[in-house]
Amino acid sequence: MEKIFIDQLQPNQTISTSFLVKSKEIRSKKTGGQFVMVVLSDRTGEIMGQWWDNFEDVIDTFDRDDVVFVRGLVSTYRNHLQITIHRMRPCQPQEFDLTHYFPTTKYNVDEMFAELMGFVAGFRNQHLRRLLEAIFSDEETARKFRRAPAAKTMHHPYLGGLLEHSLSLVRLCRFVASHYAGIDADLLVTGAILHDFGKIDELSYDRAFSYTNDGQMIGHLVMETIMVAEKIREIPDFPDDLRRHLLHLLLAHHGKLEYGSPKLPSTPEALLLAMLDDLDSKVEAMQRLIAEPHAAGDWTRMTPMFERPIYRRRTIEPALAPTPPLPENPPAPLADGDGTRSRAASRPGTFNTPFAGLGEIAK
């Protein structure tokens, strides 16, 4: 069965292809009776589907996170495409390729991870360097960190999103730390690398993006604090005050009690981390919203993150934005004044619409 992707759909197109079911709901018609509303997805986006008739014998044969075959008609409603479903059935495993249904970072994962570890290798604080090298020397931990999304839906919600977000935040922290006197850059960068580290086990991302039992009951702030504290105990002569500062960064990085932080930022490094994390998350989410496939008009849809539509018209085309030069050598320590940026972009200067092939990250 040939896969037709959501970003290829056109109004008035009759389709026969497969999708991943994100949600399924039976609703009442205004004229009486019932219909099915589903959210269908693949690695290029999501689309709403409505199944008006003759669904009763099939509706219980599939559920959320199943791959289904859909036959229907594409139409436009309120500037967004939707599918009127004529037929739907669950797919057999041999009928689909699972990599078709998961969005992924557009950047090269190997290069991003190498850049991150290059920053660590340049640390002047040997305690923090040994801590991070010990954490990521575990192959399974490194594999999950390279593969995990940064969130289910809010920001960087795609495979490799956690690594991409963490590296972006590291670059921001290095830049801002050089602007203010008295900032412990190695400590701040360590907080940036580990601030969402618990998401490798908070989220499940093998078949669909969801929360694990630990994620639901404990959450990534507490999970990563426990994980890092346990690893610190394995580092000989790790200073107790440095431990306290680092764990505070993790516990306070959401910035506000109402955002889930058990502690408010009480150091300059914790304040910078919380504010730059919020900035990176929201800029990525806003750019991805602007770049949604099939969106029409000057304004985006409403989202819970922003609680308002976003103006889509730009003063400069993303592809025309200036791009930084590629460094020839591994990143130097921050104190040496290295101002280079990413070596990881496969398509520099564009919004990260994570709709490329999975490549190595799917392994």
PATOR-393567 format. One line per field, with one value per residue (C-alpha): residue number from 1; residue in one letter; x, y, z. Coordinates in steps of 0.001 Angstrom, whole numbers, plus 500000, padded with zeros to 6 digits. Layout:
% PATOR-393567
resi	c(NUM,...)
resn	c(A,...)
east	c(X,...)
north	c(Y,...)
up	c(Z,...)
***
This chain:
% PATOR-393567
resi	c(1,2,3,4,5,6,7,8,9,10,11,12,13,14,15,16,17,18,19,20,21,22,23,24,25,26,27,28,29,30,31,32,33,34,35,36,37,38,39,40,41,42,43,44,45,46,47,48,49,50,51,52,53,54,55,56,57,58,59,60,61,62,63,64,65,66,67,68,69,70,71,72,73,74,75,76,77,78,79,80,81,82,83,84,85,86,87,88,89,90,91,92,93,94,95,96,97,98,99,100,101,102,103,104,105,106,107,108,109,110,111,112,113,114,115,116,117,118,119,120,121,122,123,124,125,126,127,128,129,130,131,132,133,134,135,136,137,138,139,140,141,142,143,144,145,146,147,148,149,150,151,152,153,154,155,156,157,158,159,160,161,162,163,164,165,166,167,168,169,170,171,172,173,174,175,176,177,178,179,180,181,182,183,184,185,186,187,188,189,190,191,192,193,194,195,196,197,198,199,200,201,202,203,204,205,206,207,208,209,210,211,212,213,214,215,216,217,218,219,220,221,222,223,224,225,226,227,228,229,230,231,232,233,234,235,236,237,238,239,240,241,242,243,244,245,246,247,248,249,250,251,252,253,254,255,256,257,258,259,260,261,262,263,264,265,266,267,268,269,270,271,272,273,274,275,276,277,278,279,280,281,282,283,284,285,286,287,288,289,290,291,292,293,294,295,296,297,298,299,300,301,302,303,304,305,306,307,308,309,310,311,312,313,314,315,316,317,318,319,320,321,322,323,324,325,326,327,328,329,330,331,332,333,334,335,336,337,338,339,340,341,342,343,344,345,346,347,348,349,350,351,352,353,354,355,356,357,358,359,360,361,362,363)
resn	c(M,E,K,I,F,I,D,Q,L,Q,P,N,Q,T,I,S,T,S,F,L,V,K,S,K,E,I,R,S,K,K,T,G,G,Q,F,V,M,V,V,L,S,D,R,T,G,E,I,M,G,Q,W,W,D,N,F,E,D,V,I,D,T,F,D,R,D,D,V,V,F,V,R,G,L,V,S,T,Y,R,N,H,L,Q,I,T,I,H,R,M,R,P,C,Q,P,Q,E,F,D,L,T,H,Y,F,P,T,T,K,Y,N,V,D,E,M,F,A,E,L,M,G,F,V,A,G,F,R,N,Q,H,L,R,R,L,L,E,A,I,F,S,D,E,E,T,A,R,K,F,R,R,A,P,A,A,K,T,M,H,H,P,Y,L,G,G,L,L,E,H,S,L,S,L,V,R,L,C,R,F,V,A,S,H,Y,A,G,I,D,A,D,L,L,V,T,G,A,I,L,H,D,F,G,K,I,D,E,L,S,Y,D,R,A,F,S,Y,T,N,D,G,Q,M,I,G,H,L,V,M,E,T,I,M,V,A,E,K,I,R,E,I,P,D,F,P,D,D,L,R,R,H,L,L,H,L,L,L,A,H,H,G,K,L,E,Y,G,S,P,K,L,P,S,T,P,E,A,L,L,L,A,M,L,D,D,L,D,S,K,V,E,A,M,Q,R,L,I,A,E,P,H,A,A,G,D,W,T,R,M,T,P,M,F,E,R,P,I,Y,R,R,R,T,I,E,P,A,L,A,P,T,P,P,L,P,E,N,P,P,A,P,L,A,D,G,D,G,T,R,S,R,A,A,S,R,P,G,T,F,N,T,P,F,A,G,L,G,E,I,A,K)
east	c(500000,501521,501590,500105,501353,499236,501369,500596,496806,494758,491089,488649,491197,489944,492448,493165,496048,497022,497328,498079,495044,495734,492206,488776,485445,481788,479652,475998,474732,472625,469982,470021,472174,475933,479160,482854,485473,489099,492431,494727,498465,501683,505185,504149,501289,497731,494298,490747,488518,484737,482948,479229,477701,478192,480888,479126,480655,484199,484545,485584,488220,490817,491824,494270,497856,496677,497496,494368,493554,491334,489344,487705,487429,489623,487836,488457,486720,487667,490924,492027,491864,489761,488744,485201,485720,483917,485698,488204,489771,492805,495986,497927,501603,502884,500810,502672,506075,506018,508575,505925,503987,506501,507731,511442,513970,515275,518807,521480,521320,524912,526226,524008,525170,528817,528479,526908,529676,532229,530981,531270,534849,535732,534507,536953,535017,536249,533565,530766,532631,533092,529433,528128,530598,529574,525875,526227,528793,525853,524785,521111,520895,522567,520284,517144,518434,519105,515696,513226,510856,510989,507231,504064,502599,503772,507299,509823,507243,509144,511840,515147,513325,514848,518391,517593,516000,518799,521496,519643,519359,523077,523944,521668,523175,526734,525852,524054,526624,529275,527180,526880,529746,529966,527940,529211,528979,529862,527174,524598,525379,525199,521740,520750,521856,520096,517055,514717,516850,514079,511955,513899,511812,508867,507687,506992,507928,508203,504705,503155,503985,502481,503427,504880,503532,506540,505940,502326,503030,506448,507254,510529,511684,511739,512869,515925,516809,516877,518839,521454,521777,522447,525071,526771,527320,529441,531772,534714,535065,532120,531711,528554,527782,528153,525722,523256,523501,523008,520026,518457,518746,516776,514101,513561,513794,510042,510384,507080,505302,502162,504252,505319,508589,508823,511306,511597,514942,517221,520509,521431,522129,518724,516978,518773,518039,514323,513883,515956,514203,510846,512122,513469,510333,507949,509889,510065,506370,505417,507551,506165,502627,503292,504715,501855,501021,497758,497239,495660,495049,497048,496463,497176,494795,494522,496799,496915,500495,499692,495903,495701,496237,499664,500185,501584,502814,506579,508809,511507,511283,512805,514991,516525,517605,521387,523123,526233,529479,530268,533154,536074,537074,535252,533757,536219,535536,533249,535994,538037,535434,534207,531177,530347,526930,525407,527205,524061,521610,520778,518633,519925,517783,514435,511851,512134,509063,510032,508788,511888,512877,513790,517169,519379,517141,514532,516946)
north	c(500000,503319,505888,509302,511782,514493,517300,515966,516156,518563,519668,517440,514622,511050,509079,505476,505361,504675,506858,506535,507142,509896,509970,508483,509817,509007,512152,512982,514512,517651,515870,512741,509643,509443,509925,509263,511989,510889,512680,510984,511557,510649,512069,515169,516335,515693,515905,515610,512864,512543,509260,509861,506506,502730,502692,500567,497210,498566,501194,498705,496970,499755,502255,505050,504328,501805,502199,502186,502153,505076,505710,509112,512593,515550,518881,522282,523564,526863,527056,523553,520270,517421,513988,512723,509017,506459,503385,502550,499350,498357,497596,494375,494747,493821,496596,499598,501023,502361,505069,506793,507881,509596,513169,513643,516414,517719,517918,515240,513473,512240,515753,517307,514806,515248,519018,518664,516388,518741,521497,519109,518190,521892,522365,523908,522342,518754,517589,518582,517186,513809,513781,514330,511921,509271,509818,509576,506786,504479,503402,502938,506349,508016,506177,507338,510911,511038,509595,511087,513938,517026,516912,515198,518219,521588,522065,519937,517080,514774,512125,513795,516819,516486,516537,519388,521489,520753,521715,524887,525812,525126,527542,530190,529695,529988,533190,534824,533671,535580,538762,538817,538905,536270,533527,529961,528979,525300,524979,526749,524579,521432,522531,523101,519600,517923,520170,517789,514689,512872,512884,509913,507867,510211,509771,506666,507049,503587,503364,506739,509678,509184,509242,506259,505291,506988,510022,510268,509731,511343,513650,514543,517264,514861,511899,513680,515150,511650,510265,513028,512933,509193,509658,512465,510052,507940,510879,511023,514267,515989,519281,519396,523036,522316,519405,521740,524369,521832,520099,523505,524254,521096,521667,525342,525291,525677,529071,529295,527156,527080,525700,522707,523913,522795,525654,529145,530151,531366,531839,533793,530533,529106,532296,532296,528615,528977,532036,530736,527359,529140,531264,528348,526276,529028,530248,526693,526133,529426,528800,525289,526647,529225,526528,524027,522333,523341,526367,529312,532944,535442,533832,530414,528324,528772,526641,526006,527298,530768,531004,533205,532882,533832,536166,534068,536743,537274,540223,537829,534398,531771,530416,533892,534238,534530,531320,530988,529550,525934,525507,523363,522276,520997,523773,525491,526393,529374,531408,531229,533332,530764,532289,529545,527970,524798,522256,520155,521896,519920,522775,525924,529020,527256,526634,523170,521557,518016,516238,514534,510857,509164,507811,506616,507948,505269,502475)
up	c(500000,498928,501723,500980,503574,505163,503748,500254,500622,498497,498696,496773,496670,497088,499145,500093,502538,506150,509251,512955,515173,517719,519173,518555,519810,519134,519024,518549,515317,515547,513473,515640,515574,516023,514090,514735,514998,514794,514746,512240,511957,510237,510432,508450,510677,511845,510229,511515,510151,510377,509767,509388,508520,508564,511239,513865,512878,512672,515391,518098,515955,516349,519005,519720,518583,515978,512294,510134,506436,505440,502290,502051,500557,501557,502030,503620,506746,508442,506492,507544,505659,506974,505712,505255,505897,503751,505031,507759,509038,511128,509181,509520,510571,507115,505512,506904,507800,511371,510550,508391,511478,513753,513262,513820,514169,510856,512284,512271,515635,515581,514931,517616,520224,519207,519532,522968,524204,522661,524946,527899,526956,527126,530702,533164,536055,536068,538521,536155,533160,534868,535913,532385,530821,533360,532609,528832,528813,529477,525975,526829,528500,525527,523096,524901,525224,521466,520580,523089,522267,524474,525093,523922,522162,523507,522133,520211,520157,517839,517979,518712,520105,523583,522221,519830,522581,525056,522543,521564,525225,525764,522953,524459,527914,526623,524790,527728,530293,528365,528689,532485,534952,537671,535941,536349,532682,533224,535896,533722,530685,532830,533963,530329,529340,532270,532791,530923,531306,533189,530038,528718,531174,531748,528167,526118,522447,520898,519369,520213,522444,525890,529570,531393,534810,536442,534259,535382,539077,539604,536671,535005,537429,540365,538242,536852,540258,541732,538770,538861,542658,542508,539795,541759,544651,542282,541441,543897,545885,544173,546118,548197,547389,543660,544085,545811,543057,540271,541856,542476,538750,537953,540588,539704,535910,535311,536937,538805,541365,539214,536318,538397,539924,543573,544128,542674,541062,543854,541989,538844,537007,537968,536843,533495,532916,533665,531452,528535,528683,528465,525576,523527,524091,523054,520021,518644,519303,517657,514577,514208,514521,511801,509521,509902,506598,504909,507160,505324,506191,508221,511621,513108,515134,518914,521099,524870,525080,523728,524284,521195,517451,516081,513119,510277,507867,508085,507213,505958,504394,506744,503946,503530,507157,507616,508590,510773,509382,510101,512551,511454,514960,518062,520226,522534,526173,526629,528300,525081,523289,520775,519110,516640,516581,515167,513073,513081,510793,507700,506362,508100,508134,508074,510760,512222,510751,511777,508676,507298,507248,510495,509411,512196,514954,514307,515162)
***
